Amino acid sequence: MLIGRQTWFFNNRPVILSAATVGGPFEAEGPLKDDFDYLFDDAWLEASSFEKAQQKLMEEAGDLAISKSNIKKDKVNFFISGDLINQVTPTSFSAKTLDIPYLGIFSACATSAEGLALSAAFLNTGGADYILSGTSSHHAAAERQFRFPNDYGSQKPPTAQWTVTGAGCVLIGKQGNGPNVTSATIGKVVDLSVKDPFNMGGAMAPAAVDTIVTHLKERNIDASYYDLIVTGDLGRIGREVSLDLLKKQNIHLPEKQFVDCGLTIYSEDQPVLAGASGPACSAIVMYGHFLKRMQLGEFKKILFVATGSLHSPLSIQQGDSIPCIAHAVSIEMGSDQ
């Protein structure tokens, strides 16, 4: 199963049996509104705090993913998930409600790919029959923890990004019908001494490129093997930096082949500055928009590369630079699909 140092190849090809995505009112104004399973018309979700609203987003996406399959909830072995908020509290509280054995993880905005990779590894080796995996974020909860509460009305530079309100979940099984998870490359932490928390895309780009280059090398394939390489939430700045860094590695990607979730979920006229961010960004775009396009036959092979910045409010206050990570997961349709 291990090829090279960082890459797993899944001979048994675990299957994404179902997927579900939910979002908030701002996401309902974007170009992917028809790809959501449910859109809430209020950012509070009738909860008493934004963190509890985020919990409800995760619960809704998890329940929907299970209900869209023919698998009973008590047959799901594990729930593998995490988020941005302190001690991944919204996810842990949602695990209580979902009532599925739970493994909490953290890779910031790369959490969706980490969860998918770990789920496939368990399933490939017989460690589970069915696993629910996903992640969530809430714009107001993330702003309150990492920057300034929305009520403060602070201005942001053009390099800043907008945290997505939503959740995305997949139910993965050892066998069945659906896209296959065929390999995963676990990223290394990359830190090039960027200290600006309002430039996440620029900070994360080197990690994304390091993981993409490693994945292609260890699988001994060319970038053209994939119809799309979909990055997490590099945004406008990070995508441009990544393309430049890839060219230096002699990897020349056509513009249409290198797609970023942070530039896909919102429209040009929505005021999100450099694009979208948040764990839910990559989960929603991949599990909602691109999985549907795969099942419609538009794409056969996608490399999903979610990116995350591993800083905390305290580390920024102490003047530390921002360590970043990216995990890559290949998703492919079988020859008979």
C-alpha positions as CSV (number, residue, x, y, z in Angstrom):
1,M,0.0,0.0,0.0
2,L,2.9,2.4,0.7
3,I,4.7,3.7,-2.4
4,G,7.6,6.0,-1.8
5,R,7.8,7.8,1.5
6,Q,4.4,9.6,1.7
7,T,2.0,8.0,-0.6
8,W,-0.6,5.3,-0.1
9,F,-2.0,3.3,-3.1
10,F,-5.3,1.7,-2.3
11,N,-5.5,-1.6,-4.2
12,N,-9.0,-2.3,-3.0
13,R,-10.3,1.1,-4.2
14,P,-12.6,2.3,-1.4
15,V,-15.8,3.8,-2.8
16,I,-17.5,7.2,-2.1
17,L,-21.1,5.9,-1.7
18,S,-22.7,9.2,-1.1
19,A,-22.0,12.8,-0.4
20,A,-23.8,15.8,1.1
21,T,-23.2,19.5,1.4
22,V,-25.0,22.3,3.2
23,G,-24.4,26.1,3.3
24,G,-25.5,29.4,4.5
25,P,-27.3,32.4,3.0
26,F,-24.1,33.9,1.5
27,E,-23.3,30.6,-0.2
28,A,-26.8,30.6,-1.6
29,E,-25.8,33.6,-3.6
30,G,-22.9,31.9,-5.3
31,P,-22.6,30.0,-8.6
32,L,-22.7,26.5,-6.9
33,K,-26.1,27.1,-5.2
34,D,-27.7,24.2,-7.2
35,D,-25.0,21.8,-6.0
36,F,-25.9,22.0,-2.3
37,D,-28.2,19.5,-0.7
38,Y,-29.5,22.2,1.6
39,L,-29.0,25.9,2.1
40,F,-30.0,27.7,5.3
41,D,-31.5,31.1,5.0
42,D,-30.0,32.4,8.2
43,A,-26.4,32.3,9.4
44,W,-27.6,31.6,13.0
45,L,-29.4,28.4,12.1
46,E,-31.7,29.1,15.1
47,A,-28.8,28.4,17.4
48,S,-27.6,30.5,20.3
49,S,-24.1,31.0,19.0
50,F,-22.2,30.8,15.7
51,E,-20.2,27.9,17.0
52,K,-23.4,26.0,17.8
53,A,-24.6,26.9,14.3
54,Q,-21.5,25.3,12.9
55,Q,-22.2,22.2,14.9
56,K,-25.7,22.0,13.3
57,L,-24.1,22.4,9.8
58,M,-21.9,19.3,10.5
59,E,-24.8,17.3,11.9
60,E,-27.0,18.1,8.9
61,A,-24.3,17.2,6.3
62,G,-23.6,13.9,8.2
63,D,-27.2,12.9,8.4
64,L,-27.8,13.8,4.8
65,A,-24.8,11.8,3.5
66,I,-26.0,8.7,5.4
67,S,-29.7,9.1,4.3
68,K,-28.6,9.4,0.7
69,S,-27.0,5.9,0.9
70,N,-28.7,2.6,1.6
71,I,-26.5,2.1,4.7
72,K,-28.1,2.2,8.2
73,K,-26.4,4.6,10.6
74,D,-25.6,1.7,13.0
75,K,-23.5,0.1,10.3
76,V,-21.1,3.1,10.0
77,N,-18.0,2.2,12.0
78,F,-16.3,5.6,12.4
79,F,-16.8,9.3,12.0
80,I,-13.5,11.1,11.1
81,S,-13.7,14.8,11.1
82,G,-12.4,18.1,12.5
83,D,-12.6,21.9,12.1
84,L,-10.9,25.2,12.9
85,I,-12.4,26.1,16.3
86,N,-10.6,25.5,19.6
87,Q,-10.3,21.8,20.4
88,V,-12.5,21.1,17.3
89,T,-15.5,21.7,19.5
90,P,-18.2,22.0,16.9
91,T,-17.2,18.7,15.4
92,S,-16.9,16.9,18.7
93,F,-20.3,18.1,19.8
94,S,-21.8,17.0,16.4
95,A,-20.2,13.6,17.0
96,K,-22.3,13.3,20.2
97,T,-25.5,13.9,18.2
98,L,-24.5,11.7,15.2
99,D,-23.7,8.9,17.7
100,I,-21.0,7.3,15.6
101,P,-17.6,6.2,17.0
102,Y,-15.5,9.3,16.5
103,L,-11.9,10.2,15.6
104,G,-11.2,13.9,15.8
105,I,-8.5,15.3,13.5
106,F,-7.0,18.7,12.7
107,S,-5.3,20.0,9.5
108,A,-7.0,23.4,9.4
109,C,-8.4,23.9,5.9
110,A,-6.8,20.6,4.8
111,T,-9.0,18.6,7.2
112,S,-11.3,17.3,4.4
113,A,-8.5,15.6,2.5
114,E,-6.9,14.3,5.7
115,G,-10.2,12.7,6.7
116,L,-10.7,11.2,3.3
117,A,-7.2,9.8,3.2
118,L,-7.4,8.2,6.6
119,S,-10.8,6.8,5.9
120,A,-9.6,5.2,2.7
121,A,-6.6,3.8,4.5
122,F,-8.8,2.1,7.1
123,L,-11.2,0.7,4.5
124,N,-8.4,-0.5,2.2
125,T,-6.9,-2.6,5.0
126,G,-10.2,-4.0,6.4
127,G,-10.2,-1.7,9.4
128,A,-13.8,-0.7,8.8
129,D,-16.7,-1.3,6.5
130,Y,-18.2,2.2,6.3
131,I,-16.8,5.6,7.4
132,L,-18.4,9.0,7.5
133,S,-15.9,11.8,6.9
134,G,-16.2,15.6,6.4
135,T,-15.6,19.0,7.9
136,S,-17.3,22.3,8.5
137,S,-16.7,26.0,9.1
138,H,-18.7,29.1,9.9
139,H,-17.6,32.6,8.7
140,A,-18.6,34.4,11.9
141,A,-17.1,31.7,14.3
142,A,-13.7,31.8,12.4
143,E,-13.6,35.6,12.3
144,R,-14.2,35.7,16.0
145,Q,-11.4,33.3,16.8
146,F,-8.7,34.2,14.3
147,R,-9.3,37.8,13.4
148,F,-11.9,40.3,14.6
149,P,-15.6,39.7,15.2
150,N,-17.8,40.8,12.3
151,D,-19.4,43.4,14.5
152,Y,-16.0,45.1,14.9
153,G,-16.2,46.1,11.2
154,S,-12.5,45.9,10.6
155,Q,-11.1,46.5,7.1
156,K,-9.1,43.8,5.4
157,P,-6.3,43.9,2.8
158,P,-7.0,42.5,-0.8
159,T,-5.0,39.3,0.1
160,A,-7.5,38.3,2.7
161,Q,-10.1,35.5,2.1
162,W,-13.7,34.8,3.2
163,T,-14.4,31.8,5.5
164,V,-17.1,29.6,4.1
165,T,-20.2,28.9,6.1
166,G,-21.1,25.3,5.5
167,A,-20.2,21.6,5.8
168,G,-19.4,18.7,3.4
169,C,-19.5,15.0,4.2
170,V,-18.9,11.7,2.4
171,L,-19.9,8.2,3.3
172,I,-17.1,5.8,2.1
173,G,-17.3,2.0,1.9
174,K,-15.2,-1.0,1.1
175,Q,-17.3,-1.7,-2.0
176,G,-20.3,-0.4,-3.9
177,N,-21.1,2.0,-6.7
178,G,-19.4,5.4,-6.9
179,P,-16.1,7.2,-7.4
180,N,-13.1,5.3,-6.1
181,V,-10.4,6.7,-3.7
182,T,-7.3,5.3,-5.4
183,S,-4.3,7.0,-3.6
184,A,-3.3,9.6,-1.1
185,T,-0.2,11.6,-0.4
186,I,0.2,12.8,3.2
187,G,1.9,16.3,3.1
188,K,4.8,17.6,5.1
189,V,4.6,20.9,7.1
190,V,6.1,23.6,5.0
191,D,7.0,27.0,6.5
192,L,8.6,29.7,4.4
193,S,8.5,32.3,7.2
194,V,5.3,34.1,6.1
195,K,3.8,35.9,9.1
196,D,0.8,37.7,7.6
197,P,-2.4,36.0,8.7
198,F,-4.3,37.9,6.0
199,N,-2.3,36.2,3.2
200,M,-3.2,32.5,3.7
201,G,-3.0,31.7,0.0
202,G,0.5,32.9,-0.3
203,A,1.5,31.0,2.8
204,M,-0.1,27.7,1.8
205,A,1.0,27.7,-1.9
206,P,4.5,26.1,-1.2
207,A,2.9,23.3,0.8
208,A,0.4,22.6,-2.0
209,V,3.2,22.5,-4.6
210,D,5.4,20.2,-2.4
211,T,2.6,17.7,-2.1
212,I,1.6,17.8,-5.7
213,V,5.2,17.3,-6.8
214,T,5.7,14.4,-4.3
215,H,2.4,12.7,-5.4
216,L,3.3,12.7,-9.0
217,K,6.9,11.5,-8.4
218,E,5.9,8.7,-6.0
219,R,3.1,7.5,-8.2
220,N,5.4,7.8,-11.2
221,I,2.8,9.7,-13.3
222,D,2.6,12.9,-15.2
223,A,0.2,15.7,-14.2
224,S,-1.7,15.0,-17.4
225,Y,-2.9,11.8,-15.8
226,Y,-5.6,13.8,-14.1
227,D,-8.4,15.7,-15.7
228,L,-8.3,18.2,-12.9
229,I,-6.0,19.1,-10.0
230,V,-8.3,20.8,-7.5
231,T,-6.6,22.7,-4.7
232,G,-8.3,23.6,-1.4
233,D,-8.5,27.4,-0.8
234,L,-5.4,29.0,-2.2
235,G,-7.5,31.9,-3.5
236,R,-6.2,34.2,-6.2
237,I,-2.8,34.9,-4.7
238,G,-2.0,31.3,-3.7
239,R,-3.1,29.9,-7.1
240,E,-0.8,32.3,-9.0
241,V,2.1,31.5,-6.6
242,S,1.5,27.8,-7.0
243,L,1.5,27.9,-10.8
244,D,4.8,29.8,-10.8
245,L,6.3,27.3,-8.3
246,L,5.1,24.3,-10.4
247,K,6.7,25.8,-13.5
248,K,10.0,25.9,-11.6
249,Q,9.5,22.2,-11.1
250,N,8.9,21.8,-14.8
251,I,5.2,21.0,-14.3
252,H,3.3,23.2,-16.7
253,L,-0.4,23.0,-16.0
254,P,-3.1,24.4,-18.4
255,E,-5.2,27.0,-16.7
256,K,-8.3,24.8,-17.0
257,Q,-6.7,21.8,-15.4
258,F,-5.6,23.7,-12.2
259,V,-8.7,24.7,-10.3
260,D,-9.0,26.2,-6.8
261,C,-12.1,25.7,-4.6
262,G,-11.6,29.2,-3.1
263,L,-12.1,30.7,-6.5
264,T,-15.1,28.4,-7.4
265,I,-17.6,28.7,-4.6
266,Y,-18.3,32.4,-4.9
267,S,-19.1,34.6,-7.9
268,E,-16.9,37.6,-9.0
269,D,-19.4,40.1,-7.7
270,Q,-19.4,38.7,-4.1
271,P,-17.1,40.7,-1.8
272,V,-14.7,38.0,-0.8
273,L,-11.4,39.7,-1.8
274,A,-8.8,37.1,-2.8
275,G,-11.4,34.2,-2.6
276,A,-12.8,31.8,-0.1
277,S,-11.3,29.8,2.7
278,G,-12.2,27.6,5.7
279,P,-12.4,23.8,6.0
280,A,-15.8,23.7,4.4
281,C,-14.6,25.4,1.3
282,S,-12.8,22.4,-0.2
283,A,-15.3,19.9,1.2
284,I,-18.3,21.7,-0.3
285,V,-16.7,22.3,-3.7
286,M,-15.2,18.8,-4.0
287,Y,-18.0,16.7,-2.4
288,G,-20.8,18.8,-4.0
289,H,-19.8,20.3,-7.3
290,F,-17.0,18.1,-8.6
291,L,-18.2,14.7,-7.4
292,K,-21.5,15.5,-9.3
293,R,-19.6,16.4,-12.4
294,M,-17.6,13.1,-12.1
295,Q,-20.8,11.1,-11.8
296,L,-22.2,12.9,-14.9
297,G,-19.1,11.7,-16.8
298,E,-17.4,15.1,-17.3
299,F,-14.3,14.0,-15.4
300,K,-12.7,10.6,-14.8
301,K,-9.7,11.4,-12.6
302,I,-9.3,14.3,-10.1
303,L,-6.4,15.0,-7.7
304,F,-7.9,16.7,-4.7
305,V,-5.3,18.8,-2.8
306,A,-6.7,20.5,0.3
307,T,-4.5,23.1,1.9
308,G,-4.3,24.3,5.5
309,S,-2.4,26.9,7.6
310,L,-1.6,25.5,11.0
311,H,-1.2,28.7,13.0
312,S,-3.3,29.7,16.0
313,P,-4.2,33.2,17.3
314,L,-1.6,32.7,20.1
315,S,1.2,31.8,17.7
316,I,0.4,34.9,15.6
317,Q,0.4,37.1,18.7
318,Q,3.8,35.7,19.6
319,G,5.2,36.6,16.2
320,D,5.6,33.1,14.9
321,S,5.5,32.3,11.2
322,I,2.7,30.2,9.7
323,P,3.4,26.5,9.1
324,C,1.3,25.1,6.3
325,I,0.3,21.6,5.0
326,A,-1.5,20.0,2.0
327,H,-2.8,16.5,1.6
328,A,-3.6,15.0,-1.8
329,V,-6.2,12.4,-2.6
330,S,-6.9,10.9,-6.0
331,I,-10.5,10.2,-6.9
332,E,-11.3,8.2,-10.0
333,M,-14.3,6.7,-11.8
334,G,-14.0,3.0,-12.6
335,S,-13.8,1.8,-16.2
336,D,-17.4,0.5,-15.8
337,Q,-18.8,3.8,-14.5
